Amino acid sequence: MLYFVIIAIFFALVFDFLNGFHDAANSIATVVSTRVLSPKLAVAWAAFFNFIAAFGFGTQVAHTIGSGLIDISTVDNYVIIAGLLGAIFWNLLTWWLGLPISSSHALIGGYAGAAVAKAGFSILLLPGWVKVLSFIVISPLLGLLLGFLFMIAVFWLFRKKSATRMDQIFRRLQLVSAASYSLAHGTNDAQKTMGIIAGVLFTAGYLQTYDIPFYVVLMCHAAIALGTLLGGWRIVKTMGTKITKLQPVGGFCAETAGAITIIGSSLAGIPVSTTHTITGAIMGVGSARRPKSVRWGVARSIVWAWILTIPVAASVSALFYWILTLIF
């Protein structure tokens, strides 16, 4: 039993690292593409705020992931390991293709796919899934709306400022918005892996009640921060330049919109996609300048990757579950 617990926690932390690695683009693409920070400084900035998010935003999302989506009483370590392997596979494939998909939904889909392979669809807790699936649509739309409104408000408030002065002001402000977004990213995404690790410890009997020990919180934030520090550069180009051309004012509005959406969702215990949210915010910012500035063809390919994430990760994880049970 201890052997499988160690293996499961290892793969959970690998996934958490890859989450940070894959989602580094979300945290830094805007601030790099506007040239406010160099890539090296940007990843260090993002990694720092990913980590310190451990000290103030609770574990509501972790509880939703760990016990709000799957009947935890029927979960075993084969389910958890298979779910993580499926999510890791999809993360690596989409990183190689340069597609900014949701690591969160890869994890949720993988976990569900392996659980269904073990016990059928009755293992799924439908109220939790309604919340998660609805926010697949709500979070990017909310990010888009806030990004659009913030750009309109900024243009009106600073209408008498020259373009040069605007650039000077928002180069400084974007440091704050990038930090806020990275804090939000660490808050929501690290908690997802916490929920999985707590589930491992609970099902193995190392936790008497389903709680999140603080050492698990620190482990997960350290892993995601390290992944962010190493950065997934293939996706930075897609996020920072292919969707729309960003300037410091646009980067500030997109990051602020993303941070507000994600922190609000985290406090409500809703595991949203930070990737979907910031992509929606970037589209909203581009649309406020003029709709034609958004490359909607690129956006369409990203949306297809979003749609495929949960079913593909679920299918791959189910396959991994059957392989593991055959071997062991």
C-alpha positions as CSV (number, residue, x, y, z in Angstrom):
1,M,0.0,0.0,0.0
2,L,2.8,2.5,0.9
3,Y,4.5,1.8,-2.4
4,F,1.3,2.8,-4.3
5,V,0.8,5.9,-2.1
6,I,4.4,7.1,-2.9
7,I,3.9,6.4,-6.6
8,A,0.6,8.2,-6.7
9,I,2.0,11.3,-4.8
10,F,5.0,11.3,-7.2
11,F,2.8,11.4,-10.3
12,A,0.6,14.1,-8.6
13,L,3.6,16.3,-8.1
14,V,4.8,15.6,-11.7
15,F,1.4,16.7,-12.9
16,D,1.6,19.8,-10.7
17,F,5.0,20.6,-12.1
18,L,3.8,20.2,-15.7
19,N,0.8,22.3,-14.8
20,G,3.1,25.2,-13.9
21,F,5.3,24.4,-16.9
22,H,2.4,24.3,-19.3
23,D,0.6,27.3,-17.8
24,A,3.7,29.5,-17.4
25,A,2.4,30.9,-20.7
26,N,-0.8,32.1,-19.0
27,S,1.2,33.9,-16.3
28,I,3.8,35.5,-18.4
29,A,2.8,35.7,-22.1
30,T,1.2,39.1,-21.7
31,V,4.0,40.7,-19.8
32,V,6.6,39.2,-22.1
33,S,4.8,40.1,-25.3
34,T,4.5,43.7,-24.2
35,R,8.2,43.7,-23.3
36,V,7.6,44.9,-19.8
37,L,9.7,42.1,-18.5
38,S,12.3,39.8,-20.1
39,P,11.3,36.1,-20.2
40,K,13.7,35.2,-17.4
41,L,12.5,37.9,-15.1
42,A,8.9,37.2,-16.0
43,V,9.0,33.5,-15.1
44,A,10.8,34.3,-11.8
45,W,8.1,36.9,-11.0
46,A,5.3,34.5,-11.9
47,A,6.9,31.6,-10.0
48,F,7.3,33.7,-6.8
49,F,3.6,34.7,-6.8
50,N,2.5,31.2,-7.6
51,F,4.3,30.0,-4.5
52,I,3.2,32.7,-2.0
53,A,-0.5,32.0,-3.0
54,A,-0.1,29.1,-0.5
55,F,-0.4,31.5,2.4
56,G,-3.8,33.1,2.1
57,F,-6.6,31.7,-0.1
58,G,-7.8,28.5,1.6
59,T,-8.4,25.1,0.1
60,Q,-12.0,25.2,-1.2
61,V,-11.0,24.2,-4.7
62,A,-9.0,21.2,-3.4
63,H,-12.1,19.9,-1.5
64,T,-14.2,20.2,-4.7
65,I,-11.6,18.2,-6.8
66,G,-10.8,15.7,-4.1
67,S,-14.3,14.8,-2.9
68,G,-16.9,16.9,-4.9
69,L,-16.7,15.2,-8.3
70,I,-16.1,11.5,-7.6
71,D,-17.4,9.2,-4.8
72,I,-14.2,9.0,-2.9
73,S,-15.2,5.9,-1.0
74,T,-14.9,3.8,-4.2
75,V,-11.6,5.4,-5.4
76,D,-8.4,3.4,-5.1
77,N,-4.7,4.2,-6.0
78,Y,-5.1,2.6,-9.5
79,V,-7.8,5.2,-10.3
80,I,-5.7,8.1,-9.0
81,I,-2.5,7.0,-10.8
82,A,-4.3,6.3,-14.1
83,G,-6.1,9.6,-13.9
84,L,-2.8,11.4,-13.4
85,L,-1.1,9.5,-16.2
86,G,-3.9,10.5,-18.6
87,A,-3.7,14.2,-17.6
88,I,0.1,14.2,-17.9
89,F,-0.1,12.6,-21.4
90,W,-2.5,15.3,-22.7
91,N,-0.5,18.1,-21.1
92,L,2.7,17.0,-22.8
93,L,1.1,16.4,-26.2
94,T,-0.6,19.8,-26.2
95,W,2.6,21.5,-24.9
96,W,4.5,19.9,-27.9
97,L,1.8,21.2,-30.3
98,G,1.9,24.7,-28.6
99,L,-1.8,24.6,-27.7
100,P,-2.9,26.4,-24.5
101,I,-5.3,23.8,-23.1
102,S,-6.5,23.6,-19.5
103,S,-4.3,21.4,-17.3
104,S,-7.2,21.6,-14.8
105,H,-9.7,20.0,-17.1
106,A,-7.1,17.4,-18.2
107,L,-6.8,16.4,-14.5
108,I,-10.6,16.4,-14.0
109,G,-11.2,14.4,-17.2
110,G,-8.4,12.0,-16.4
111,Y,-9.6,11.4,-12.8
112,A,-13.2,10.9,-14.0
113,G,-12.2,8.6,-16.9
114,A,-10.2,6.2,-14.6
115,A,-13.0,6.3,-12.0
116,V,-15.7,5.4,-14.6
117,A,-13.5,2.6,-15.9
118,K,-13.5,1.1,-12.4
119,A,-17.1,1.6,-11.3
120,G,-19.2,3.0,-14.1
121,F,-20.9,6.4,-14.4
122,S,-22.6,6.1,-11.0
123,I,-19.3,7.0,-9.3
124,L,-19.7,10.6,-10.6
125,L,-21.2,13.2,-8.3
126,L,-23.4,15.2,-10.7
127,P,-23.8,18.5,-8.6
128,G,-20.1,19.0,-8.7
129,W,-19.9,18.3,-12.4
130,V,-22.6,20.8,-13.2
131,K,-20.5,23.5,-11.5
132,V,-17.3,22.5,-13.2
133,L,-18.8,22.1,-16.7
134,S,-20.8,25.3,-16.5
135,F,-17.6,27.3,-15.7
136,I,-15.9,25.9,-18.8
137,V,-18.2,28.3,-20.6
138,I,-18.6,31.0,-17.9
139,S,-15.0,31.7,-17.0
140,P,-13.7,32.5,-20.5
141,L,-16.8,34.6,-21.2
142,L,-16.4,36.4,-17.9
143,G,-12.7,37.0,-18.7
144,L,-13.7,38.3,-22.2
145,L,-16.3,40.6,-20.8
146,L,-14.1,42.0,-18.0
147,G,-11.2,42.5,-20.4
148,F,-13.4,44.3,-22.9
149,L,-14.9,46.6,-20.2
150,F,-11.6,47.3,-18.6
151,M,-10.1,48.4,-21.9
152,I,-13.1,50.7,-22.6
153,A,-12.9,52.2,-19.1
154,V,-9.1,52.7,-19.4
155,F,-9.5,54.4,-22.8
156,W,-12.1,56.7,-21.4
157,L,-10.2,57.5,-18.2
158,F,-6.9,58.2,-20.0
159,R,-8.4,59.7,-23.1
160,K,-6.4,62.9,-22.7
161,K,-3.0,61.1,-22.2
162,S,-0.6,60.7,-25.1
163,A,0.2,57.2,-26.3
164,T,3.8,57.6,-24.9
165,R,2.5,58.6,-21.5
166,M,0.0,55.7,-21.5
167,D,2.8,53.3,-22.3
168,Q,4.9,54.6,-19.4
169,I,2.0,54.3,-16.9
170,F,0.9,50.8,-17.9
171,R,4.4,49.4,-18.1
172,R,4.5,50.0,-14.3
173,L,1.0,48.9,-13.6
174,Q,1.5,45.7,-15.6
175,L,3.9,44.5,-13.0
176,V,1.1,44.6,-10.5
177,S,-1.4,42.9,-12.8
178,A,1.0,40.2,-13.7
179,A,1.7,39.5,-10.0
180,S,-2.0,39.4,-9.3
181,Y,-2.7,37.0,-12.1
182,S,0.2,34.7,-11.1
183,L,-1.2,34.8,-7.5
184,A,-4.6,33.8,-8.8
185,H,-3.1,31.1,-11.0
186,G,-1.3,29.5,-8.1
187,T,-4.3,29.8,-5.9
188,N,-6.7,27.9,-8.2
189,D,-4.3,25.4,-10.0
190,A,-2.1,24.2,-7.1
191,Q,-5.3,23.4,-5.1
192,K,-6.3,20.8,-7.7
193,T,-3.3,18.7,-7.1
194,M,-3.8,19.1,-3.3
195,G,-7.2,17.6,-3.7
196,I,-5.7,14.5,-5.4
197,I,-2.9,14.0,-2.9
198,A,-5.4,14.4,0.0
199,G,-7.5,11.8,-1.7
200,V,-4.5,9.4,-1.9
201,L,-3.8,9.9,1.8
202,F,-7.4,9.5,2.8
203,T,-8.1,6.3,0.8
204,A,-4.9,4.8,2.2
205,G,-5.9,5.6,5.7
206,Y,-3.2,8.1,6.5
207,L,-5.9,10.8,7.0
208,Q,-8.9,10.1,9.3
209,T,-11.0,12.8,7.7
210,Y,-10.7,14.4,4.3
211,D,-8.6,17.5,5.1
212,I,-5.7,19.2,3.4
213,P,-2.6,19.2,5.6
214,F,-0.4,22.3,5.3
215,Y,2.6,20.3,4.2
216,V,0.6,19.2,1.2
217,V,-0.3,22.8,0.4
218,L,3.4,23.7,0.5
219,M,4.5,20.7,-1.7
220,C,1.9,21.6,-4.4
221,H,2.7,25.3,-4.5
222,A,6.5,24.5,-4.7
223,A,5.9,22.1,-7.6
224,I,3.8,24.4,-9.6
225,A,6.2,27.3,-8.9
226,L,9.1,25.2,-10.1
227,G,7.3,24.3,-13.3
228,T,6.4,27.9,-13.9
229,L,10.1,28.9,-13.4
230,L,11.2,26.5,-16.2
231,G,8.4,27.7,-18.4
232,G,6.6,26.3,-21.5
233,W,7.9,28.6,-24.2
234,R,6.0,27.0,-27.1
235,I,2.7,28.2,-25.7
236,V,4.0,31.7,-24.8
237,K,4.1,32.6,-28.5
238,T,0.5,31.5,-29.0
239,M,-0.8,33.3,-26.0
240,G,1.2,36.5,-26.4
241,T,1.3,37.1,-30.1
242,K,-0.9,34.8,-32.2
243,I,-4.3,35.7,-30.6
244,T,-3.9,39.5,-30.8
245,K,-1.1,42.0,-30.6
246,L,-0.8,43.3,-27.0
247,Q,0.5,46.6,-25.6
248,P,1.1,47.3,-21.9
249,V,-2.4,48.7,-21.4
250,G,-3.9,45.6,-23.0
251,G,-1.7,43.3,-21.0
252,F,-2.8,45.1,-17.8
253,C,-6.5,44.8,-18.6
254,A,-6.3,41.1,-19.6
255,E,-4.3,40.1,-16.5
256,T,-6.6,42.1,-14.2
257,A,-9.7,40.6,-15.7
258,G,-8.2,37.1,-15.4
259,A,-7.1,37.6,-11.8
260,I,-10.5,38.9,-10.6
261,T,-12.3,36.0,-12.3
262,I,-10.0,33.3,-11.0
263,I,-9.7,34.6,-7.4
264,G,-13.5,34.9,-7.2
265,S,-13.9,31.4,-8.4
266,S,-11.3,30.1,-6.0
267,L,-13.0,31.6,-3.0
268,A,-16.2,30.0,-4.2
269,G,-14.5,26.6,-4.4
270,I,-14.9,26.4,-8.2
271,P,-12.0,24.8,-10.2
272,V,-11.8,27.0,-13.3
273,S,-9.4,26.9,-16.1
274,T,-6.8,29.7,-15.8
275,T,-6.0,29.0,-19.5
276,H,-9.6,29.6,-20.7
277,T,-9.9,32.6,-18.5
278,I,-6.8,34.5,-19.6
279,T,-7.5,33.5,-23.3
280,G,-11.0,35.0,-23.0
281,A,-9.6,38.1,-21.4
282,I,-7.0,38.6,-24.2
283,M,-9.8,38.2,-26.8
284,G,-11.9,40.8,-24.9
285,V,-9.0,43.3,-24.9
286,G,-8.4,42.8,-28.6
287,S,-12.1,43.1,-29.4
288,A,-12.2,46.5,-27.5
289,R,-9.5,47.9,-29.8
290,R,-11.3,46.4,-32.9
291,P,-12.7,43.0,-33.5
292,K,-10.6,42.4,-36.5
293,S,-7.4,42.6,-34.4
294,V,-8.3,39.2,-32.9
295,R,-7.1,36.3,-35.0
296,W,-10.3,34.3,-34.6
297,G,-8.9,31.4,-36.6
298,V,-6.3,30.8,-33.9
299,A,-8.9,31.2,-31.3
300,R,-11.1,28.6,-33.0
301,S,-8.2,26.0,-32.9
302,I,-7.7,26.7,-29.2
303,V,-11.5,26.3,-28.5
304,W,-11.4,22.9,-30.2
305,A,-8.5,21.8,-27.9
306,W,-10.6,22.9,-24.9
307,I,-13.6,20.8,-26.1
308,L,-11.4,17.7,-26.6
309,T,-9.5,18.0,-23.3
310,I,-11.9,16.3,-20.9
311,P,-13.0,13.4,-23.2
312,V,-9.5,12.7,-24.5
313,A,-7.9,12.8,-21.0
314,A,-10.8,10.6,-19.7
315,S,-10.3,8.0,-22.5
316,V,-6.5,7.8,-22.1
317,S,-6.9,7.5,-18.3
318,A,-9.4,4.7,-18.7
319,L,-6.9,2.9,-20.9
320,F,-4.2,3.4,-18.3
321,Y,-6.5,2.1,-15.6
322,W,-7.2,-1.1,-17.6
323,I,-3.4,-1.6,-18.3
324,L,-2.6,-1.1,-14.6
325,T,-5.2,-3.6,-13.4
326,L,-4.0,-6.1,-15.9
327,I,-0.3,-5.7,-14.8
328,F,-0.9,-5.6,-11.1
